[in-house]
């Protein structure tokens, strides 16, 4: 199941907000819950798929707390302290004639926390051999942080690991696709290049 499948399963468009994901999951989970459909195996399977999709989206869609923090940063004072309650928020008069094009530091910090949280989830998926979920997660993070070299490396490594697993399963054509994706994603990584070349040699020997 990739990220697009998760959104479609929940009846949402790609890029839906955290609130939309949460609301859609609750509505569909109630509809397909095994307690409500005790003898319906299709409903049970649907419920399991919905839960899996919801859990995956939670790792890539910013939570309401993060979204609120991001929006509050635009009305923070020069001392960097954010208002935590709307009734306490001061009225800010913008005096800068040249607004900064850079993200406020707290936004960067939020994205870094999201990045490393996602990395931990990616490692768990790879360790548990949940390769489709790992790939979807890596691709979503790369889409969010397209200029991050570390994220690009993680994505390439995820492709390579799945490619190796596919070789072991004798899914050779699919393995070749993901090994090529690994090289294309991080073409300047010499260590990765050498590893993938060895994987291609294994492929040639099997063919």
FIKOLZA-1660 file (N, C-alpha, C; in steps of 0.1 Angstrom, whole numbers, plus 5000, padded with zeros to 4 digits):
% residues 207
   i   px   py   pz ch aa at
   1 5008 4988 5000  A  X  N
   1 5000 5000 5000  A  X CA
   1 5009 5013 5000  A  X  C
   2 5008 5021 4989  A  X  N
   2 5016 5033 4989  A  X CA
   2 5007 5045 4995  A  X  C
   3 5013 5056 4995  A  X  N
   3 5007 5068 5002  A  X CA
   3 4994 5071 4994  A  X  C
   4 4994 5071 4981  A  X  N
   4 4982 5074 4974  A  X CA
   4 4971 5064 4977  A  X  C
   5 4974 5052 4978  A  X  N
   5 4964 5042 4982  A  X CA
   5 4958 5045 4996  A  X  C
   6 4966 5050 5005  A  X  N
   6 4961 5053 5018  A  X CA
   6 4951 5064 5018  A  X  C
   7 4954 5075 5010  A  X  N
   7 4944 5085 5008  A  X CA
   7 4931 5081 5002  A  X  C
   8 4933 5073 4991  A  X  N
   8 4921 5068 4984  A  X CA
   8 4912 5059 4993  A  X  C
   9 4919 5051 5001  A  X  N
   9 4912 5042 5010  A  X CA
   9 4903 5049 5020  A  X  C
  10 4908 5061 5024  A  X  N
  10 4901 5069 5033  A  X CA
  10 4892 5079 5026  A  X  C
  11 4891 5078 5013  A  X  N
  11 4882 5087 5006  A  X CA
  11 4887 5101 5005  A  X  C
  12 4900 5103 5005  A  X  N
  12 4905 5116 5005  A  X CA
  12 4915 5119 4994  A  X  C
  13 4917 5132 4991  A  X  N
  13 4926 5135 4981  A  X CA
  13 4940 5136 4987  A  X  C
  14 4951 5134 4979  A  X  N
  14 4964 5135 4984  A  X CA
  14 4967 5149 4990  A  X  C
  15 4973 5149 5001  A  X  N
  15 4976 5162 5008  A  X CA
  15 4965 5166 5017  A  X  C
  16 4956 5158 5020  A  X  N
  16 4945 5162 5029  A  X CA
  16 4951 5165 5043  A  X  C
  17 4944 5173 5050  A  X  N
  17 4949 5178 5063  A  X CA
  17 4948 5166 5074  A  X  C
  18 4955 5168 5085  A  X  N
  18 4954 5159 5096  A  X CA
  18 4940 5157 5101  A  X  C
  19 4933 5169 5102  A  X  N
  19 4919 5168 5107  A  X CA
  19 4910 5160 5097  A  X  C
  20 4912 5161 5084  A  X  N
  20 4904 5154 5075  A  X CA
  20 4907 5139 5075  A  X  C
  21 4920 5136 5077  A  X  N
  21 4924 5122 5078  A  X CA
  21 4918 5115 5090  A  X  C
  22 4919 5123 5101  A  X  N
  22 4913 5117 5114  A  X CA
  22 4898 5116 5113  A  X  C
  23 4891 5126 5108  A  X  N
  23 4876 5125 5107  A  X CA
  23 4872 5114 5098  A  X  C
  24 4879 5112 5086  A  X  N
  24 4875 5102 5077  A  X CA
  24 4877 5088 5083  A  X  C
  25 4888 5086 5090  A  X  N
  25 4891 5073 5096  A  X CA
  25 4881 5070 5106  A  X  C
  26 4877 5079 5115  A  X  N
  26 4867 5077 5125  A  X CA
  26 4854 5073 5119  A  X  C
  27 4850 5080 5109  A  X  N
  27 4837 5077 5102  A  X CA
  27 4837 5063 5096  A  X  C
  28 4848 5060 5089  A  X  N
  28 4848 5047 5082  A  X CA
  28 4851 5035 5092  A  X  C
  29 4859 5038 5102  A  X  N
  29 4861 5027 5112  A  X CA
  29 4849 5023 5119  A  X  C
  30 4840 5033 5122  A  X  N
  30 4827 5030 5128  A  X CA
  30 4819 5021 5119  A  X  C
  31 4819 5025 5106  A  X  N
  31 4811 5017 5096  A  X CA
  31 4816 5003 5095  A  X  C
  32 4829 5001 5095  A  X  N
  32 4834 4987 5092  A  X CA
  32 4839 4980 5105  A  X  C
  33 4837 4985 5116  A  X  N
  33 4842 4979 5128  A  X CA
  33 4837 4965 5130  A  X  C
  34 4846 4955 5134  A  X  N
  34 4842 4941 5136  A  X CA
  34 4831 4940 5146  A  X  C
  35 4830 4948 5156  A  X  N
  35 4819 4947 5166  A  X CA
  35 4806 4950 5160  A  X  C
  36 4806 4958 5149  A  X  N
  36 4793 4962 5143  A  X CA
  36 4790 4952 5132  A  X  C
  37 4800 4945 5126  A  X  N
  37 4798 4935 5116  A  X CA
  37 4805 4922 5120  A  X  C
  38 4800 4916 5130  A  X  N
  38 4807 4904 5136  A  X CA
  38 4809 4892 5126  A  X  C
  39 4801 4891 5116  A  X  N
  39 4802 4879 5108  A  X CA
  39 4806 4883 5093  A  X  C
  40 4810 4895 5092  A  X  N
  40 4813 4900 5078  A  X CA
  40 4828 4901 5077  A  X  C
  41 4834 4891 5070  A  X  N
  41 4849 4891 5068  A  X CA
  41 4854 4902 5060  A  X  C
  42 4846 4906 5050  A  X  N
  42 4850 4917 5041  A  X CA
  42 4851 4930 5049  A  X  C
  43 4841 4932 5058  A  X  N
  43 4842 4944 5066  A  X CA
  43 4854 4944 5076  A  X  C
  44 4857 4932 5081  A  X  N
  44 4869 4931 5089  A  X CA
  44 4882 4934 5082  A  X  C
  45 4883 4929 5069  A  X  N
  45 4895 4932 5061  A  X CA
  45 4895 4947 5058  A  X  C
  46 4884 4953 5055  A  X  N
  46 4883 4967 5052  A  X CA
  46 4888 4975 5064  A  X  C
  47 4883 4971 5076  A  X  N
  47 4887 4978 5088  A  X CA
  47 4902 4977 5091  A  X  C
  48 4908 4966 5088  A  X  N
  48 4922 4964 5090  A  X CA
  48 4930 4973 5080  A  X  C
  49 4925 4973 5068  A  X  N
  49 4932 4981 5058  A  X CA
  49 4931 4996 5061  A  X  C
  50 4919 5000 5066  A  X  N
  50 4917 5014 5070  A  X CA
  50 4927 5018 5081  A  X  C
  51 4928 5009 5091  A  X  N
  51 4937 5012 5102  A  X CA
  51 4951 5013 5098  A  X  C
  52 4955 5004 5089  A  X  N
  52 4969 5004 5084  A  X CA
  52 4972 5017 5076  A  X  C
  53 4962 5021 5068  A  X  N
  53 4964 5034 5060  A  X CA
  53 4964 5046 5070  A  X  C
  54 4956 5046 5080  A  X  N
  54 4955 5057 5089  A  X CA
  54 4969 5058 5097  A  X  C
  55 4974 5047 5101  A  X  N
  55 4987 5047 5109  A  X CA
  55 4998 5052 5100  A  X  C
  56 4998 5048 5087  A  X  N
  56 5009 5053 5078  A  X CA
  56 5007 5068 5076  A  X  C
  57 4995 5073 5074  A  X  N
  57 4993 5087 5071  A  X CA
  57 4997 5096 5084  A  X  C
  58 4995 5090 5095  A  X  N
  58 4998 5097 5108  A  X CA
  58 5013 5100 5108  A  X  C
  59 5021 5092 5102  A  X  N
  59 5036 5094 5102  A  X CA
  59 5041 5105 5092  A  X  C
  60 5032 5109 5083  A  X  N
  60 5036 5118 5073  A  X CA
  60 5028 5131 5072  A  X  C
  61 5016 5131 5078  A  X  N
  61 5007 5143 5078  A  X CA
  61 5009 5150 5091  A  X  C
  62 5013 5163 5090  A  X  N
  62 5015 5171 5103  A  X CA
  62 5003 5171 5111  A  X  C
  63 5005 5169 5124  A  X  N
  63 4993 5169 5133  A  X CA
  63 4988 5183 5135  A  X  C
  64 4976 5184 5141  A  X  N
  64 4970 5197 5144  A  X CA
  64 4979 5206 5153  A  X  C
  65 4986 5199 5162  A  X  N
  65 4995 5207 5171  A  X CA
  65 5006 5213 5163  A  X  C
  66 5012 5206 5153  A  X  N
  66 5023 5212 5145  A  X CA
  66 5017 5223 5136  A  X  C
  67 5005 5220 5130  A  X  N
  67 4999 5230 5122  A  X CA
  67 4996 5243 5129  A  X  C
  68 4991 5242 5142  A  X  N
  68 4988 5253 5150  A  X CA
  68 5001 5261 5153  A  X  C
  69 5011 5253 5157  A  X  N
  69 5024 5260 5160  A  X CA
  69 5029 5267 5148  A  X  C
  70 5028 5261 5136  A  X  N
  70 5033 5268 5124  A  X CA
  70 5025 5281 5122  A  X  C
  71 5012 5281 5123  A  X  N
  71 5004 5293 5121  A  X CA
  71 5006 5303 5131  A  X  C
  72 5008 5299 5144  A  X  N
  72 5011 5308 5155  A  X CA
  72 5024 5315 5153  A  X  C
  73 5034 5309 5146  A  X  N
  73 5047 5315 5144  A  X CA
  73 5046 5328 5136  A  X  C
  74 5035 5329 5128  A  X  N
  74 5034 5341 5120  A  X CA
  74 5029 5353 5128  A  X  C
  75 5024 5351 5140  A  X  N
  75 5020 5362 5148  A  X CA
  75 5028 5362 5161  A  X  C
  76 5040 5356 5161  A  X  N
  76 5048 5357 5173  A  X CA
  76 5056 5370 5174  A  X  C
  77 5059 5374 5186  A  X  N
  77 5066 5387 5187  A  X CA
  77 5081 5385 5184  A  X  C
  78 5088 5396 5185  A  X  N
  78 5102 5396 5182  A  X CA
  78 5110 5388 5192  A  X  C
  79 5104 5385 5204  A  X  N
  79 5111 5377 5214  A  X CA
  79 5109 5362 5211  A  X  C
  80 5102 5359 5200  A  X  N
  80 5101 5345 5196  A  X CA
  80 5091 5337 5204  A  X  C
  81 5083 5343 5213  A  X  N
  81 5074 5335 5222  A  X CA
  81 5060 5335 5215  A  X  C
  82 5054 5323 5213  A  X  N
  82 5042 5322 5206  A  X CA
  82 5030 5323 5216  A  X  C
  83 5019 5329 5211  A  X  N
  83 5007 5329 5219  A  X CA
  83 5001 5315 5219  A  X  C
  84 4997 5310 5231  A  X  N
  84 4991 5297 5232  A  X CA
  84 4976 5297 5233  A  X  C
  85 4970 5308 5235  A  X  N
  85 4955 5310 5235  A  X CA
  85 4951 5322 5227  A  X  C
  86 4941 5320 5219  A  X  N
  86 4937 5331 5210  A  X CA
  86 4933 5344 5218  A  X  C
  87 4927 5343 5230  A  X  N
  87 4924 5355 5237  A  X CA
  87 4936 5362 5243  A  X  C
  88 4947 5356 5243  A  X  N
  88 4959 5362 5248  A  X CA
  88 4968 5367 5237  A  X  C
  89 4965 5364 5225  A  X  N
  89 4973 5368 5214  A  X CA
  89 4974 5383 5212  A  X  C
  90 4986 5389 5212  A  X  N
  90 4986 5404 5211  A  X CA
  90 4984 5408 5196  A  X  C
  91 4981 5420 5194  A  X  N
  91 4979 5425 5180  A  X CA
  91 4993 5430 5176  A  X  C
  92 4998 5424 5164  A  X  N
  92 5011 5427 5160  A  X CA
  92 5010 5436 5148  A  X  C
  93 5018 5447 5148  A  X  N
  93 5019 5456 5136  A  X CA
  93 5032 5453 5129  A  X  C
  94 5031 5449 5116  A  X  N
  94 5042 5445 5108  A  X CA
  94 5050 5458 5104  A  X  C
  95 5062 5459 5108  A  X  N
  95 5070 5471 5105  A  X CA
  95 5081 5468 5095  A  X  C
  96 5084 5455 5092  A  X  N
  96 5095 5452 5083  A  X CA
  96 5091 5456 5069  A  X  C
  97 5099 5464 5062  A  X  N
  97 5097 5467 5048  A  X CA
  97 5101 5456 5039  A  X  C
  98 5111 5448 5043  A  X  N
  98 5116 5437 5035  A  X CA
  98 5113 5424 5043  A  X  C
  99 5102 5418 5041  A  X  N
  99 5099 5405 5048  A  X CA
  99 5109 5394 5045  A  X  C
 100 5113 5387 5055  A  X  N
 100 5122 5376 5052  A  X CA
 100 5116 5365 5044  A  X  C
 101 5124 5359 5035  A  X  N
 101 5119 5348 5027  A  X CA
 101 5122 5334 5034  A  X  C
 102 5130 5335 5045  A  X  N
 102 5134 5323 5052  A  X CA
 102 5123 5319 5062  A  X  C
 103 5122 5306 5064  A  X  N
 103 5112 5301 5074  A  X CA
 103 5117 5304 5088  A  X  C
 104 5107 5308 5097  A  X  N
 104 5111 5311 5111  A  X CA
 104 5118 5298 5117  A  X  C
 105 5127 5300 5126  A  X  N
 105 5135 5289 5132  A  X CA
 105 5126 5278 5138  A  X  C
 106 5115 5282 5144  A  X  N
 106 5106 5272 5150  A  X CA
 106 5100 5263 5139  A  X  C
 107 5097 5268 5127  A  X  N
 107 5092 5260 5117  A  X CA
 107 5102 5250 5112  A  X  C
 108 5115 5254 5112  A  X  N
 108 5126 5245 5108  A  X CA
 108 5127 5234 5118  A  X  C
 109 5126 5238 5131  A  X  N
 109 5127 5228 5142  A  X CA
 109 5116 5218 5141  A  X  C
 110 5104 5222 5138  A  X  N
 110 5093 5213 5136  A  X CA
 110 5095 5203 5125  A  X  C
 111 5100 5208 5114  A  X  N
 111 5103 5199 5103  A  X CA
 111 5114 5189 5106  A  X  C
 112 5124 5194 5113  A  X  N
 112 5134 5184 5117  A  X CA
 112 5129 5173 5127  A  X  C
 113 5120 5177 5136  A  X  N
 113 5114 5167 5145  A  X CA
 113 5106 5157 5137  A  X  C
 114 5099 5162 5127  A  X  N
 114 5091 5154 5118  A  X CA
 114 5100 5145 5110  A  X  C
 115 5111 5150 5105  A  X  N
 115 5120 5142 5097  A  X CA
 115 5126 5131 5105  A  X  C
 116 5130 5133 5117  A  X  N
 116 5137 5122 5125  A  X CA
 116 5126 5112 5130  A  X  C
 117 5115 5117 5133  A  X  N
 117 5104 5108 5137  A  X CA
 117 5100 5099 5126  A  X  C
 118 5100 5104 5114  A  X  N
 118 5097 5096 5102  A  X CA
 118 5109 5086 5099  A  X  C
 119 5121 5090 5102  A  X  N
 119 5132 5082 5100  A  X CA
 119 5131 5069 5109  A  X  C
 120 5127 5072 5122  A  X  N
 120 5126 5061 5131  A  X CA
 120 5115 5051 5126  A  X  C
 121 5104 5057 5121  A  X  N
 121 5094 5048 5116  A  X CA
 121 5098 5040 5104  A  X  C
 122 5106 5047 5095  A  X  N
 122 5112 5040 5083  A  X CA
 122 5121 5029 5087  A  X  C
 123 5129 5030 5097  A  X  N
 123 5138 5020 5102  A  X CA
 123 5130 5008 5107  A  X  C
 124 5119 5011 5114  A  X  N
 124 5110 5000 5119  A  X CA
 124 5104 4992 5108  A  X  C
 125 5099 4999 5098  A  X  N
 125 5093 4993 5086  A  X CA
 125 5103 4984 5079  A  X  C
 126 5115 4989 5077  A  X  N
 126 5125 4981 5070  A  X CA
 126 5129 4968 5079  A  X  C
 127 5131 4970 5092  A  X  N
 127 5134 4959 5101  A  X CA
 127 5123 4948 5100  A  X  C
 128 5111 4953 5100  A  X  N
 128 5099 4943 5099  A  X CA
 128 5096 4938 5085  A  X  C
 129 5105 4943 5076  A  X  N
 129 5103 4938 5062  A  X CA
 129 5090 4943 5056  A  X  C
 130 5085 4954 5060  A  X  N
 130 5073 4960 5055  A  X CA
 130 5077 4970 5044  A  X  C
 131 5082 4965 5033  A  X  N
 131 5089 4973 5023  A  X CA
 131 5080 4983 5016  A  X  C
 132 5067 4979 5012  A  X  N
 132 5059 4989 5005  A  X CA
 132 5056 5001 5014  A  X  C
 133 5054 4999 5027  A  X  N
 133 5051 5010 5037  A  X CA
 133 5064 5018 5038  A  X  C
 134 5075 5012 5039  A  X  N
 134 5088 5019 5040  A  X CA
 134 5090 5028 5028  A  X  C
 135 5088 5023 5016  A  X  N
 135 5089 5031 5004  A  X CA
 135 5080 5043 5003  A  X  C
 136 5067 5040 5007  A  X  N
 136 5057 5051 5007  A  X CA
 136 5061 5062 5017  A  X  C
 137 5066 5058 5028  A  X  N
 137 5070 5067 5039  A  X CA
 137 5082 5076 5034  A  X  C
 138 5092 5069 5028  A  X  N
 138 5104 5076 5023  A  X CA
 138 5101 5086 5012  A  X  C
 139 5092 5081 5003  A  X  N
 139 5088 5090 4992  A  X CA
 139 5080 5102 4997  A  X  C
 140 5072 5100 5007  A  X  N
 140 5064 5112 5012  A  X CA
 140 5073 5122 5019  A  X  C
 141 5083 5117 5026  A  X  N
 141 5092 5126 5033  A  X CA
 141 5101 5133 5023  A  X  C
 142 5105 5126 5012  A  X  N
 142 5113 5133 5002  A  X CA
 142 5105 5143 4995  A  X  C
 143 5092 5141 4993  A  X  N
 143 5083 5151 4987  A  X CA
 143 5082 5164 4996  A  X  C
 144 5082 5161 5009  A  X  N
 144 5081 5172 5018  A  X CA
 144 5094 5180 5020  A  X  C
 145 5105 5173 5019  A  X  N
 145 5119 5179 5021  A  X CA
 145 5127 5175 5009  A  X  C
 146 5124 5181 4997  A  X  N
 146 5131 5177 4985  A  X CA
 146 5146 5181 4984  A  X  C
 147 5150 5190 4992  A  X  N
 147 5164 5195 4991  A  X CA
 147 5172 5188 5002  A  X  C
 148 5167 5180 5010  A  X  N
 148 5174 5174 5021  A  X CA
 148 5182 5161 5016  A  X  C
 149 5195 5162 5016  A  X  N
 149 5204 5152 5011  A  X CA
 149 5202 5139 5019  A  X  C
 150 5201 5140 5033  A  X  N
 150 5199 5128 5041  A  X CA
 150 5186 5121 5037  A  X  C
 151 5176 5128 5035  A  X  N
 151 5163 5122 5032  A  X CA
 151 5164 5115 5018  A  X  C
 152 5171 5121 5009  A  X  N
 152 5173 5115 4996  A  X CA
 152 5181 5102 4997  A  X  C
 153 5191 5102 5006  A  X  N
 153 5199 5090 5009  A  X CA
 153 5190 5079 5015  A  X  C
 154 5182 5082 5025  A  X  N
 154 5173 5072 5031  A  X CA
 154 5164 5066 5020  A  X  C
 155 5159 5075 5012  A  X  N
 155 5150 5070 5001  A  X CA
 155 5157 5060 4992  A  X  C
 156 5169 5063 4988  A  X  N
 156 5177 5054 4979  A  X CA
 156 5180 5041 4986  A  X  C
 157 5184 5042 4999  A  X  N
 157 5187 5029 5006  A  X CA
 157 5174 5021 5007  A  X  C
 158 5163 5027 5010  A  X  N
 158 5150 5019 5011  A  X CA
 158 5148 5012 4997  A  X  C
 159 5150 5019 4986  A  X  N
 159 5148 5012 4973  A  X CA
 159 5158 5000 4972  A  X  C
 160 5170 5003 4976  A  X  N
 160 5180 4992 4974  A  X CA
 160 5177 4980 4983  A  X  C
 161 5173 4982 4995  A  X  N
 161 5170 4971 5004  A  X CA
 161 5158 4963 4999  A  X  C
 162 5148 4970 4994  A  X  N
 162 5137 4962 4988  A  X CA
 162 5141 4955 4975  A  X  C
 163 5150 4961 4967  A  X  N
 163 5155 4955 4956  A  X CA
 163 5162 4942 4959  A  X  C
 164 5170 4942 4970  A  X  N
 164 5177 4930 4974  A  X CA
 164 5167 4919 4979  A  X  C
 165 5157 4923 4986  A  X  N
 165 5147 4914 4991  A  X CA
 165 5140 4908 4979  A  X  C
 166 5137 4915 4968  A  X  N
 166 5131 4910 4956  A  X CA
 166 5139 4900 4949  A  X  C
 167 5153 4902 4949  A  X  N
 167 5162 4893 4943  A  X CA
 167 5161 4879 4951  A  X  C
 168 5160 4880 4964  A  X  N
 168 5159 4868 4972  A  X CA
 168 5146 4860 4969  A  X  C
 169 5136 4868 4965  A  X  N
 169 5123 4862 4962  A  X CA
 169 5121 4859 4947  A  X  C
 170 5132 4861 4940  A  X  N
 170 5133 4858 4925  A  X CA
 170 5123 4866 4917  A  X  C
 171 5119 4878 4922  A  X  N
 171 5112 4888 4915  A  X CA
 171 5122 4897 4908  A  X  C
 172 5128 4892 4898  A  X  N
 172 5140 4898 4893  A  X CA
 172 5138 4911 4885  A  X  C
 173 5127 4911 4877  A  X  N
 173 5124 4923 4870  A  X CA
 173 5120 4935 4879  A  X  C
 174 5112 4932 4889  A  X  N
 174 5109 4942 4899  A  X CA
 174 5121 4946 4907  A  X  C
 175 5130 4937 4910  A  X  N
 175 5142 4940 4917  A  X CA
 175 5151 4950 4909  A  X  C
 176 5152 4948 4896  A  X  N
 176 5160 4956 4888  A  X CA
 176 5154 4971 4888  A  X  C
 177 5141 4972 4888  A  X  N
 177 5134 4985 4888  A  X CA
 177 5138 4993 4900  A  X  C
 178 5138 4986 4912  A  X  N
 178 5140 4993 4924  A  X CA
 178 5155 4996 4926  A  X  C
 179 5164 4988 4921  A  X  N
 179 5178 4990 4922  A  X CA
 179 5181 5003 4913  A  X  C
 180 5175 5004 4901  A  X  N
 180 5177 5015 4893  A  X CA
 180 5172 5028 4899  A  X  C
 181 5161 5027 4906  A  X  N
 181 5155 5038 4914  A  X CA
 181 5165 5043 4924  A  X  C
 182 5172 5033 4931  A  X  N
 182 5181 5037 4941  A  X CA
 182 5193 5045 4935  A  X  C
 183 5198 5041 4924  A  X  N
 183 5209 5049 4918  A  X CA
 183 5204 5062 4913  A  X  C
 184 5192 5063 4907  A  X  N
 184 5187 5076 4902  A  X CA
 184 5184 5085 4914  A  X  C
 185 5180 5080 4925  A  X  N
 185 5176 5089 4936  A  X CA
 185 5188 5095 4943  A  X  C
 186 5199 5088 4944  A  X  N
 186 5211 5093 4950  A  X CA
 186 5223 5090 4942  A  X  C
 187 5225 5096 4930  A  X  N
 187 5235 5092 4920  A  X CA
 187 5249 5095 4924  A  X  C
 188 5251 5104 4934  A  X  N
 188 5265 5108 4938  A  X CA
 188 5270 5100 4950  A  X  C
 189 5262 5090 4955  A  X  N
 189 5266 5083 4966  A  X CA
 189 5274 5071 4961  A  X  C
 190 5288 5072 4963  A  X  N
 190 5297 5062 4957  A  X CA
 190 5295 5048 4964  A  X  C
 191 5293 5049 4977  A  X  N
 191 5292 5036 4985  A  X CA
 191 5279 5029 4981  A  X  C
 192 5268 5036 4979  A  X  N
 192 5256 5030 4974  A  X CA
 192 5257 5025 4960  A  X  C
 193 5264 5032 4952  A  X  N
 193 5267 5028 4938  A  X CA
 193 5274 5014 4938  A  X  C
 194 5284 5013 4946  A  X  N
 194 5292 5000 4946  A  X CA
 194 5283 4989 4951  A  X  C
 195 5275 4991 4961  A  X  N
 195 5266 4981 4966  A  X CA
 195 5255 4977 4956  A  X  C
 196 5250 4986 4949  A  X  N
 196 5240 4983 4939  A  X CA
 196 5246 4976 4927  A  X  C
 197 5258 4979 4923  A  X  N
 197 5265 4972 4913  A  X CA
 197 5267 4957 4916  A  X  C
 198 5270 4955 4929  A  X  N
 198 5271 4941 4933  A  X CA
 198 5257 4934 4932  A  X  C
 199 5247 4941 4936  A  X  N
 199 5233 4935 4935  A  X CA
 199 5230 4932 4920  A  X  C
 200 5234 4941 4911  A  X  N
 200 5231 4938 4897  A  X CA
 200 5239 4926 4892  A  X  C
 201 5251 4924 4897  A  X  N
 201 5259 4912 4894  A  X CA
 201 5252 4900 4898  A  X  C
 202 5246 4900 4910  A  X  N
 202 5238 4889 4915  A  X CA
 202 5227 4886 4906  A  X  C
 203 5220 4896 4901  A  X  N
 203 5209 4895 4892  A  X CA
 203 5214 4888 4879  A  X  C
 204 5225 4892 4874  A  X  N
 204 5230 4886 4861  A  X CA
 204 5233 4872 4863  A  X  C
 205 5239 4868 4875  A  X  N
 205 5242 4854 4877  A  X CA
 205 5229 4845 4878  A  X  C
 206 5219 4851 4883  A  X  N
 206 5206 4843 4884  A  X CA
 206 5200 4842 4871  A  X  C
 207 5200 4853 4862  A  X  N
 207 5195 4852 4849  A  X CA
 207 5203 4842 4841  A  X  C
% end
